[in-house]
């Protein structure tokens, strides 16, 4: 179902050039960028529809939400890491005030690992954690294998 966005962009570019637009180079670049973006979306959509992803890999329709918690008590789920962090930081600020340094620490590197909020330059961990959770768009039969 992927459309030929590159051919459509080329038609727009040719039309812009024939119109003698002064900023033709800018138009060319913008159209090429739009075409590449649309082609990437089509490629990702097609890969998700064909099931060409590896078992357990997120599909383009999957969603990541962020759980804010304190010592295993869930405080809320958020669409962005920043909002989940803000919830935790506000609660800690009530306890320690505005003058204390706050920082997020994770045991591993990567975007999909939990982080714990720590205070002070000597790193005192607070028990407030933000955990990314992937919500699958569809059931994957091979994910358990």
C-alpha positions in Angstrom: 0.0 0.0 0.0 3.1 2.2 0.0 2.7 5.2 -2.3 5.6 6.4 -4.4 6.3 9.6 -2.5 9.6 10.2 -4.2 8.0 10.4 -7.6 5.4 12.8 -6.3 8.1 15.0 -4.7 10.0 15.0 -8.0 6.8 16.2 -9.8 6.5 19.0 -7.2 10.2 19.9 -7.6 9.9 20.0 -11.4 6.8 22.2 -11.1 8.5 24.6 -8.7 11.5 24.8 -11.0 9.3 25.6 -14.1 7.7 28.4 -12.1 11.1 30.1 -11.6 10.7 30.3 -7.8 13.6 32.2 -6.3 13.9 29.9 -3.4 14.0 26.8 -5.6 16.8 25.2 -3.7 14.9 25.6 -0.4 11.8 24.1 -2.0 13.8 21.2 -3.4 15.3 20.5 0.0 11.9 20.7 1.9 10.2 18.5 -0.6 13.0 15.9 -0.6 12.8 15.9 3.2 9.1 15.4 3.2 9.3 12.6 0.6 12.0 10.8 2.7 9.9 11.1 5.8 6.7 9.7 4.1 8.7 6.9 2.6 10.1 6.0 6.0 6.6 6.0 7.5 5.4 3.7 4.7 8.4 1.4 5.2 7.7 1.1 9.0 4.0 0.6 8.5 4.7 -2.2 5.9 7.2 -3.9 8.2 4.7 -3.9 11.0 1.9 -5.3 8.7 4.1 -8.0 7.3 5.3 -9.1 10.8 9.0 -8.8 9.7 10.1 -7.6 13.2 11.9 -9.9 15.5 10.0 -11.5 18.4 9.6 -9.1 21.3 10.6 -6.0 19.2 8.2 -3.1 19.3 6.0 -2.5 16.3 5.3 1.0 15.0 1.9 0.9 16.7 3.3 0.1 20.1 3.2 2.7 22.8 5.5 3.5 25.7 4.1 4.9 28.9 6.0 5.8 32.0 5.0 4.6 35.5 5.8 6.9 38.4 6.1 4.9 41.7 7.5 5.2 45.2 8.8 2.0 46.8 6.5 -0.2 44.6 3.4 2.0 45.1 2.2 3.2 41.7 1.5 6.9 41.7 0.5 7.3 38.0 1.1 6.5 34.4 2.2 9.2 31.9 2.7 9.6 28.2 6.2 11.2 28.6 9.1 10.5 30.8 9.2 14.2 31.7 5.7 14.2 33.2 6.4 11.1 35.3 9.6 12.7 36.5 7.8 15.9 37.3 5.4 14.0 39.5 8.2 12.4 41.5 10.2 15.6 41.7 7.3 17.6 43.0 6.8 15.1 45.9 10.5 15.1 46.8 10.7 18.9 46.7 7.9 19.0 49.3 10.1 16.9 51.6 13.6 18.5 50.9 12.9 22.0 49.6 14.1 23.8 46.5 17.8 24.1 47.4 18.7 20.4 47.2 20.1 19.0 43.9 17.9 16.4 42.2 19.2 13.9 39.7 18.0 10.7 37.9 20.1 7.6 38.1 19.7 4.3 36.3 21.5 1.0 36.9 21.9 0.5 33.1 22.2 2.6 30.0 19.4 2.9 27.5 16.0 4.5 26.9 14.0 1.6 28.2 15.5 1.2 31.7 14.0 2.4 35.1 15.5 5.5 36.7 15.5 6.4 40.4 15.4 10.0 41.7 18.3 10.8 43.9 19.1 13.9 46.0 22.2 15.8 46.9 25.7 15.6 45.5 26.4 12.6 47.6 23.6 10.7 45.9 20.9 9.7 48.4 18.3 7.6 46.5 14.7 8.4 47.4 12.8 5.3 46.3 10.9 7.4 43.6 11.3 5.5 40.3 10.1 6.1 36.7 9.8 2.9 34.7 9.1 2.8 30.9 6.4 0.3 30.0 5.7 -0.8 26.4 2.0 -1.3 25.6 1.8 -3.7 22.7 -0.5 -2.8 19.8 -1.1 -6.4 19.1 -0.5 -9.9 20.6 2.8 -11.5 19.5 2.6 -15.3 19.7 6.3 -15.7 19.5 7.2 -13.2 22.3 7.2 -16.0 24.9 9.7 -18.1 23.1 
